[in-house]
Amino acid sequence: MHDVLIVGSGPAGVGLAAACGAAGLDVAVLTPDETLPWRNTYGVWLDELDDPALLATLGQRWDDVRVIAGGATIALGRGYGWFDNDALQRELHRRADESQVIWYRGNAARVEPVGGGARVVTQEGPSFAARVVIDATGHQPALLRRPLGPRVAWQAAYGVVGHLRGAPVPAGAAVFMDYRPAEGPRGGRERAPTFLYAMDLGDGRYFVEETSLAAAPALGFDVLQQRLELRLAQAGATIDAIGDVERCLFPMNGGIPERDGCVIGFGAAAGMVHPASGFLVGAALRRAPRVARVLAAVLEAGVSAEQAAGAAWQAVWPPDQRRRLALYEFGLAALLRMNQATLGAFFAAFFRLPPARWHAFLSDRGTAPGVAGTMLRLFLMAPPGVKLVLLLTAFREWPLLLRAVRGT
């Protein structure tokens, strides 16, 4: 029986496996294939990566990062980067291998209690036991119950990496959000808000992506693709050659899953996606050592497997972060009520806050009082249309504010 069995081999799962191994735990990972490449684009604010070796895995960096909203272009003055997924995967696997993490291949089918822990039974037949099982299989966990109700807001995006004729963004720049409405002969102004997320990759290559920050129901990829084409035409840019296409769809407010005995979640399976930005990987890599240290301490102390899992779950979701989550979900509920113009005005006000305010708000390191203070300050300086939406949301979504107070 292992100390820890992690199900899933994405960045969150492998990062946690490496951290647990470095903490002296006997760790195994169950995955269909640990060599499968990581396909999604993982962005991170540079000042949130403390680990030099992880900083070295960034493939792209931008110092010139902008937001276009509410009729203004705002220079953020904060460095932003993308991971080179191959480099990140190699580094995390190197750390896992150094810590003697064991790799098992298979698809998790179910989990069963066993003396001193739990056993994961695979679809292929073999089973593997550990004192604590961690589900890191993504937005639809293999072993945890995470029912997505009708109020779930989905982030959807359609993006292209390719050579473009004409520049959709200034040379060397990254446009984090461009909330100007896409216009053109095939559409006119969109009703469901979307924005352009675009980067200059050098040598005539660009990444351009039309993103729906949050919508219920989700916006379709066909709609996003059409809007991207309209937006590029509006900017006088055309795609000469496509190198890769990205389609993303995930819940922004799927909630925290129920803990099941000795099984806990981590990463997207634990609901760790930032409800204000959709970011995850940087937060998972930062939280992994903390969770590993807690697990190592409680398992060494000889507590029961269920108590160990409970302590680790508190490290993943301490009360203050539960309060923050409720505040973020309140903010998300407000965004869902905004049209393109109101949302542009909202973000224009948000990014004009003192940088330390919005840095912390979009970070995994902020506190619930800090998030609440930022929300109050934003409300006081917001234009009337935004204030009206926020007041209406407070009236209708007061249970979220009550959760923020209680930390439940």
FENBELVEN-V374867 format. One record per backbone hydrogen bond with DSSP energy under -1.0 kcal/mol. NH is the residue of the N-H (numbers start at 0). CO is the residue of the C=O. E is the energy in kcal/mol with one decimal. If there is no record, write none. Layout:
BEGIN
nh=(NH | NH)
co=(CO | CO)
e=(E | E)
END
This chain:
BEGIN
nh=(1 | 2 | 3 | 4 | 5 | 6 | 7 | 13 | 14 | 15 | 16 | 17 | 18 | 19 | 20 | 21 | 22 | 23 | 24 | 27 | 28 | 29 | 30 | 35 | 43 | 45 | 47 | 48 | 54 | 55 | 56 | 57 | 58 | 59 | 61 | 64 | 65 | 66 | 67 | 68 | 71 | 73 | 75 | 79 | 80 | 81 | 82 | 83 | 87 | 88 | 89 | 90 | 91 | 92 | 93 | 94 | 95 | 96 | 97 | 98 | 99 | 100 | 101 | 103 | 105 | 108 | 109 | 111 | 113 | 116 | 117 | 118 | 119 | 120 | 121 | 122 | 127 | 129 | 130 | 131 | 132 | 133 | 134 | 135 | 151 | 153 | 154 | 155 | 156 | 157 | 158 | 159 | 160 | 161 | 162 | 163 | 164 | 172 | 173 | 174 | 175 | 177 | 178 | 186 | 194 | 195 | 196 | 197 | 198 | 199 | 200 | 204 | 205 | 206 | 207 | 208 | 209 | 210 | 211 | 214 | 223 | 224 | 225 | 226 | 227 | 228 | 229 | 230 | 231 | 232 | 233 | 234 | 235 | 236 | 237 | 239 | 240 | 242 | 243 | 245 | 247 | 249 | 251 | 257 | 259 | 262 | 263 | 265 | 269 | 270 | 271 | 273 | 277 | 283 | 284 | 285 | 286 | 287 | 290 | 291 | 292 | 293 | 294 | 295 | 296 | 297 | 298 | 299 | 300 | 302 | 307 | 308 | 309 | 310 | 311 | 312 | 313 | 314 | 315 | 316 | 321 | 322 | 323 | 324 | 325 | 326 | 327 | 328 | 329 | 330 | 331 | 332 | 333 | 334 | 335 | 336 | 337 | 342 | 343 | 344 | 345 | 346 | 347 | 348 | 349 | 350 | 352 | 356 | 357 | 358 | 359 | 360 | 361 | 370 | 371 | 372 | 373 | 374 | 375 | 376 | 377 | 378 | 379 | 380 | 381 | 386 | 387 | 388 | 389 | 390 | 391 | 392 | 393 | 394 | 395 | 396 | 399 | 401 | 402 | 403 | 404 | 405 | 406)
co=(128 | 25 | 25 | 131 | 27 | 133 | 29 | 9 | 10 | 11 | 12 | 13 | 14 | 15 | 16 | 17 | 18 | 20 | 19 | 3 | 101 | 5 | 103 | 32 | 80 | 78 | 44 | 45 | 50 | 51 | 53 | 54 | 81 | 81 | 79 | 62 | 173 | 73 | 176 | 71 | 68 | 66 | 64 | 61 | 43 | 59 | 41 | 56 | 83 | 84 | 85 | 86 | 87 | 88 | 89 | 90 | 91 | 92 | 93 | 94 | 96 | 95 | 26 | 28 | 30 | 120 | 120 | 118 | 116 | 113 | 129 | 111 | 127 | 109 | 125 | 106 | 119 | 117 | 1 | 2 | 261 | 4 | 263 | 6 | 148 | 214 | 249 | 211 | 247 | 209 | 245 | 207 | 243 | 205 | 240 | 203 | 237 | 169 | 63 | 197 | 65 | 195 | 67 | 183 | 210 | 177 | 208 | 174 | 206 | 172 | 204 | 201 | 161 | 198 | 159 | 196 | 157 | 194 | 155 | 153 | 219 | 220 | 221 | 222 | 223 | 224 | 225 | 226 | 227 | 228 | 229 | 230 | 232 | 231 | 164 | 162 | 162 | 160 | 160 | 158 | 156 | 154 | 152 | 144 | 262 | 259 | 132 | 134 | 266 | 267 | 266 | 278 | 273 | 279 | 280 | 281 | 282 | 283 | 286 | 287 | 288 | 289 | 290 | 291 | 292 | 293 | 294 | 295 | 296 | 297 | 303 | 304 | 305 | 306 | 307 | 308 | 309 | 310 | 311 | 312 | 317 | 318 | 319 | 320 | 321 | 322 | 323 | 324 | 325 | 326 | 327 | 328 | 329 | 330 | 331 | 333 | 334 | 338 | 339 | 340 | 341 | 342 | 343 | 344 | 345 | 346 | 349 | 353 | 353 | 354 | 355 | 356 | 357 | 366 | 367 | 368 | 369 | 370 | 371 | 372 | 373 | 374 | 375 | 376 | 377 | 382 | 383 | 384 | 385 | 386 | 387 | 388 | 389 | 390 | 391 | 392 | 396 | 397 | 398 | 399 | 400 | 401 | 402)
e=(-2.2 | -1.4 | -2.1 | -2.2 | -2.9 | -3.0 | -2.6 | -2.7 | -2.2 | -2.2 | -2.3 | -2.6 | -2.0 | -2.9 | -2.5 | -2.3 | -1.2 | -1.7 | -2.1 | -2.0 | -2.7 | -2.8 | -2.2 | -1.4 | -2.2 | -1.8 | -2.0 | -1.4 | -2.3 | -1.9 | -1.3 | -1.6 | -2.0 | -1.5 | -2.8 | -1.1 | -2.6 | -2.1 | -3.2 | -2.2 | -1.7 | -3.5 | -2.8 | -2.3 | -2.4 | -2.2 | -2.3 | -3.0 | -2.9 | -2.7 | -2.4 | -2.4 | -2.5 | -2.4 | -2.4 | -2.1 | -2.3 | -2.9 | -2.4 | -1.5 | -1.6 | -2.5 | -2.2 | -3.4 | -1.4 | -3.0 | -1.7 | -3.0 | -1.9 | -2.8 | -2.7 | -3.3 | -3.1 | -2.6 | -2.3 | -3.0 | -2.1 | -2.4 | -2.1 | -1.6 | -2.4 | -2.9 | -3.2 | -3.0 | -1.3 | -2.9 | -2.9 | -1.6 | -2.1 | -2.1 | -2.9 | -2.6 | -2.6 | -2.2 | -2.0 | -1.8 | -3.2 | -2.1 | -2.6 | -3.4 | -2.5 | -1.0 | -3.3 | -1.5 | -2.4 | -1.9 | -2.8 | -1.9 | -2.5 | -2.1 | -2.4 | -1.8 | -2.6 | -2.3 | -2.3 | -1.8 | -2.4 | -3.0 | -3.2 | -1.3 | -2.1 | -2.7 | -2.1 | -2.3 | -2.3 | -2.3 | -2.3 | -2.6 | -2.6 | -2.2 | -2.2 | -1.5 | -1.2 | -2.9 | -2.2 | -2.7 | -1.6 | -3.4 | -1.7 | -2.6 | -2.3 | -2.0 | -3.3 | -1.7 | -1.7 | -2.3 | -2.2 | -1.9 | -1.5 | -1.9 | -1.8 | -2.9 | -3.1 | -2.5 | -2.5 | -1.7 | -2.6 | -1.7 | -2.2 | -2.5 | -2.5 | -2.0 | -2.5 | -2.7 | -2.2 | -2.5 | -2.5 | -1.8 | -1.5 | -1.6 | -2.4 | -2.4 | -2.2 | -2.3 | -2.3 | -2.5 | -1.9 | -1.3 | -1.8 | -3.0 | -1.7 | -2.2 | -2.3 | -2.3 | -2.0 | -2.0 | -2.9 | -2.5 | -1.8 | -2.3 | -2.6 | -2.1 | -1.7 | -2.2 | -1.9 | -1.5 | -1.7 | -2.8 | -2.2 | -2.1 | -2.4 | -2.5 | -2.1 | -1.9 | -2.5 | -2.6 | -1.5 | -1.9 | -1.3 | -2.8 | -1.8 | -2.1 | -2.1 | -2.6 | -2.7 | -2.4 | -2.1 | -2.4 | -2.3 | -2.4 | -2.6 | -2.3 | -2.1 | -1.5 | -1.2 | -2.2 | -2.4 | -1.5 | -2.3 | -2.5 | -2.3 | -2.4 | -2.2 | -1.9 | -1.9 | -3.0 | -1.5 | -2.2 | -2.3 | -1.9 | -1.4 | -2.2 | -3.0)
END
